[in-house]
Amino acid sequence: MHIQTAAVHTLRDFEHGAVVPPVHLASTFELDRATEDGAYAYQRGSNPTRAQLETVLAALDGAEHGFAFASGMAATAASLSTLVVGDEVLLPASVYGGTYRFVDLVLPGRGVTGRFVDDLGALTDEDFTPSTRAVFVETPANPTLRITDLRRIVELAHRHDALVIVDNTFMTPVLQRPLELGVDVVVQSATKYLAGHSDLLAGTITTNDARLAEAFALAQKAQGGVLAPLDSFRLIQAIKTLPLRLERQQANAERIVAHLRTREDVARVHFPGSYSEEEARIHASQASGPGAVLSFELAEGLDRVAFLQALRYPAYAVSLGGVESLICRPATMTHEAMTPEARANAGISDELLRLSAGIEDAADLIADLDQALEAAVL
Ligand SMILES: Cc1ncc(COP(=O)(O)O)c(C=O)c1O
């Protein structure tokens, strides 16, 4: 089944012939009075609506197990929950700011060390110590859109008995399916493309590993950061249009990138594969498209604030993946938890702007960017 079909048809045959699944809001479920058995017992452990969503999540990634959390960060935290005192996780320096915050401020209290690596692409056997238990990867990286070779990281990490966890938020299973490349765990902020309308906070994990699946089910039950039934239902519905939305968002982003590259008043445009031919080749070998996020800097002589004030369509807001275009300044917004040095190491300048292309008409978005660039000349 192609992913466009799986997004719509994974769940079928509902009561009364309904063509969309029912929503079960019950927080608790009756058990058999003699055996005390029951398919469901209490909503935090599992519930029919979240279970349906988790079936869809697993189907999209071609995974055995899917898990839905109350946010992308709850999913990221759960993905690292198998690490114990003395363990170390390797991460790229340009990892999502919230992940950086969790690794920097929370993991040390649990005796777990996060080691940030400037360029995961340059990782070698020497970077692994006996304590290295996991490598956490974002490819394309946020907001630099640098690419990491997933097959290479899997080979290296598995040689050292370390897990590979991939944050696939920017790609979604429509464009990149890391489990098929040997990755152990995929996390996503479903708040972004999966939900797609900037109106829902959610996170997901998928894996084929039964032992890890047990740990993630425990994280749901013991820590409780699970997705509620109504939001699970809304996400099931939103996912049906994910392939369609992303196709349009990506086409818009490609047109915007091509246009910005023709303008002398735009200094640098980052897009997956743009860093080097090598990264372009790697990305093409592990993903089926660049996605719909780009980042750029204005040339000298242009005023960033005037540019942003003149922009009509993209909202100046964190997040991405919505049907509406969004623009933000990572240094002060998504990546403000990082120290200035960490940002500099990651290549995130104070002037870098990140644009998430929505589904609007591309010509309207380009005309808007053009008029804002004209208005920004000092
Ligand atoms: C790449 C990436 N991972 C994880 C997250 C965290 O997700 P959430 O905001 O749903 O907790 C975000 C949010 O911006 C993100 O961009």
The ligand as a Tripos MOL2 file, in Angstrom:
@<TRIPOS>MOLECULE
LIG
   16    16     1     0     0
SMALL
NO_CHARGES

@<TRIPOS>ATOM
      1 C1         12.6090   19.0510   15.0420 C.3       1 LIG1
      2 C2         11.7440   19.1840   16.2550 C.ar      1 LIG1
      3 N1         11.7280   18.1920   17.1540 N.ar      1 LIG1
      4 C3         10.9620   18.2630   18.2740 C.ar      1 LIG1
      5 C4         10.1900   19.3750   18.5460 C.ar      1 LIG1
      6 C5          9.3870   19.4220   19.8090 C.3       1 LIG1
      7 O1          8.0540   19.2080   19.5450 O.3       1 LIG1
      8 P1          6.8330   19.7980   20.4050 P.3       1 LIG1
      9 O2          6.8740   21.2840   20.2540 O.co2     1 LIG1
     10 O3          5.6460   19.1430   19.7790 O.co2     1 LIG1
     11 O4          7.0630   19.3890   21.8230 O.co2     1 LIG1
     12 C6         10.1710   20.4280   17.6300 C.ar      1 LIG1
     13 C7          9.3460   21.6280   17.8980 C.2       1 LIG1
     14 O5          9.5620   22.6730   17.3520 O.2       1 LIG1
     15 C8         10.9710   20.3340   16.4630 C.ar      1 LIG1
     16 O6         11.0130   21.3260   15.5570 O.3       1 LIG1
@<TRIPOS>BOND
     1     1     2 1
     2     2     3 ar
     3     2    15 ar
     4     3     4 ar
     5     4     5 ar
     6     5     6 1
     7     5    12 ar
     8     6     7 1
     9     7     8 1
    10     8     9 2
    11     8    10 1
    12     8    11 1
    13    12    13 1
    14    12    15 ar
    15    13    14 2
    16    15    16 1
@<TRIPOS>SUBSTRUCTURE
     1 LIG1         1 GROUP 0 **** ****
